[in-house]
Amino acid sequence: MSGPVRIRPFEPEDVPEVAGVFARVFRSSRRPVRETLEAYFHAIYFDHPWRDPDGPSLVCCDGDGRPRGFFGVLPFPMRLGNRSIRAAIGGNYMVDPELARANPFAGGRLLKAFFDQPRDLAMTDTSNETGRKAWESHGGLTLHSYSLQWLRILRPAGFALAIAGRVKGCGMLAKFARPAGRLADALLARVPGNPFAPSGSPSFEAREITADALLAGIESLRRTLPLLPDHTPESLAWLLSAAGEKREFGPIVGRTLYKSGTLAGWYLYYPNAGRWAQVLQVMARPGQTRAVLQHLFADAVARGSVAAMGRLHPQQMSDLSSLGCVFADRGTCTQIRSRDPEIREACLSGGALLTRLEGEWWTRFQNDDFDESPRAPRSKSHGALPVGLAPLTSDL
């Protein structure tokens, strides 16, 4: 492993080696790499609908020419007003520990090679403290207002038991107490003025989300958010399908909400019954945010979620706060790097659509295991969301 390292574009034949590095760095495993992990690497980095030959993913090779480091690059076209923006999501930043010990600057060279690629905007939504410092040392900006997480407790007894179940030695006790917790939450739900119950009863026509409807919704935000993804129906359908492959939190649910025939807003989330729902994206037209959030919380309660959690969009802080949400820094942050002052200003002022859907949080690389064969995402027609949706049930 001695000798100079070399940075070059990621090629399909590199997948087995890179998947092995991923398993060692992020899963602390030296077991044989599962074929499902290799298939997923190929699906995300070679089968996506965006093409940018000047901005490929990168590998760092040791002196023997074997890939021992990786920087994943997912092109992600955006628009600033009427101007096309060449953007990319950077993630899966990793270097094999043995190479890092032999060549301490290998990781820095990978990141610099990513920043040297020709583009208007680089972004990530999963930086830890080490990544944050690395990005900032290369001129990156940390978007603190986009990095906060919000939490809304929906079933306090169930939430407390879900927390207890994660404490060493309390798992069995929490499991046996769940029936009592459900009863307590059911009784509390009948108490007038219950502060945990989703307030109000917004009247919407809810429909299963489609790529076409979501595309129309994103376009409707252009007056208040100048920096938006530049999706096609096909690319958005692929992204929704890929997000539906995530297994950590169970099946995905997507709804568009209409009032008097006009799209008011939408949400995408994983109900994660018995635990806290994970919100991928929730957006609304001006004046409809509070009602859309209320609809989301009510839907999550009906599907068995004990709380809902998402990443903050700065323009939603007031509505989220008024609905009883709390905010916290959970150790990862959203960062950008751009030399364009208009792009930087849009991001720093909250004028960009940057949610968990405009990053890498939705990928299975974030904590999913690969014990089962994934349904590799493919480009699909822009019809209904091409994933299995959870049936609406209530355990209240």
Protein Blocks (a to p, Z undefined) as FASTA:
>chain_A
ZZcdddddddfklmmmmmmmmmmmmnopabdcdfklmmmmmmmmmmpcbdcfklccdddd
dfkopafbdcddddddddehjaccdddddehiacdfklmmmmmmlmmmmmmmmmmpgcfb
dcdfkbcfklmmmmmmnopacdfklmpccdddfblmlmmmmmmmmpghilmmmmmmmmmm
mmmmmmmmmpghiakbcghjdddddddddfklmmmmmmmmmmmmmbacdddfklmmmmmm
mmmmpmknopaddddddeehiafbdcdddfkgoiacddfbdcddehilmmmmmmmmmmmm
mnopabdcddddfklmmmmmmnopacddehiacddddfbfklmmmmmnopaccdfklcck
lpmklopackbccdddddddfbdddbdcdddddfZZ
